[in-house]
């Protein structure tokens, strides 16, 4: 098969975009049309369960803000490439409206296109026309920092979706049914955890007479399923991302410290005793779940995961779904930490370009500002009241049972056509924690309508257990002239740390003989230079003085 050149590939992608990616490619000059409507050309992600052209919330926005939408809709697959092609071709829209987990503008994108004048800064528009956006930015240090470039300009906005259980992803779920059978108390220390795993391995808790139990497993994705961070946090803080910490404002790496070596020694001892599934370091989450859902006999003693349905079916009536419950961070010789990550990623999903007329810019920011109101947040994401959500009934309880419940989502009955009455993930711009906490949830954490409460209660065990100084990578901007260098160093360093941790734990390398060489190798990857850049980014950020 002949290789396609880079230019040929771009040509194919452009043709694909033109033929298949657009539901409307009409362009306008930005003037108000004869019906008094403001034309708005929007590049937008559209899932198979949505039709923005006929969507009920689209109609609501058209009427409320006198908008005439011209949609360029792209499916999730290949969305990033289509966005890049639109910018490279010069045939880009007034507005990009994106779903963050599908594609987003990176901070580097924003600085590059912002400095070229392709992307418009939003500061004046926000100050003059978006009081709700301004209020949220001014009241949330992290959110303001991640949306404000080093030159002080806001080149785009990312959604604010403060998922509480996502903030502490590295949880440990243990088989409490087995614990009860074996009369084991909840482990609170790293050594008590070891003794629990040993009992799972040797005392036949599944009762089938076989030594087939898997004491502890995980997988390789980024859903809190790595086993090392939860265990390492008893020795030194492991953020499971950049392995950076702050020490009185100084950026340091944890991966060359004696406590890191001590933590690896402990984890290796568990591995050597057969208490850690070797597959945890190589398998995907599908293979992890096959262990959790094994039909012949229950196999899994403990699983690392943000939430248990990653490794076991938790729907009502499932055989093992109720058996796994969270334990707090373990107390080790030096620490008792929980990994924290602010649940909003930097970048931007709302971006205005220089194709937008002044009136289109004003209308677009006013529309976005509506999403930041409580009414707008509910209408845009939940859909129609009475159809897709309702007000709480007497006696119903909010996710946070200390607050007044605000809304109850109405699930789509099985087999029904999508309601097409909201913009769903396109509109999550002010789902702050208090708003999410006010959603009605069932009080039985093992019922289908109580699953979010199960995660909420699990996360309360982790909340506040992070160090006082956490390196806020999500809120920092790297000098654009250093972005490529930094990205390469970051990738190389993380891969090196991860690969060596695995080799030390499995015995491919010796912690006694190879540790010093490992530390030298880390230095050889320009670790000092990387720390200098991260220090500079931190010092320049607005959160460094908080």
SULDA-V271565 format. One record per run of one state. SS is the DSSP state (a for helix, b for strand, c for the rest). FROM is the first residue (numbers start at 1). LEN is the number of residues. Records with the same first field share a line. If there is no record, write none. Layout:
SS=FROM-LEN  FROM-LEN
This chain:
c=1-5  21-11  33-5  46-10  66-1  75-4  90-5  98-7  106-1  117-2  120-3  130-1  140-1  148-9  158-3  162-2  168-4  182-7  203-11  218-9  233-11  248-2  254-4  273-5  282-3  293-7  305-3  311-13  328-3  332-16  349-1  354-4  372-2  383-2  386-3  391-7  399-8  410-14  428-3  432-1  438-1  441-7  461-12  476-4  507-8  525-2  541-6
a=6-15  56-10  79-11  107-10  123-7  131-9  141-7  164-4  176-6  190-13  227-6  258-15  278-4  285-8  308-3  358-14  374-9  424-4  433-5  448-13  473-3  480-27  515-10  527-14
b=32-1  38-8  67-8  95-3  105-1  119-1  157-1  161-1  172-4  189-1  214-4  244-4  250-4  300-5  324-4  331-1  348-1  350-4  385-1  389-2  398-1  407-3  431-1  439-2
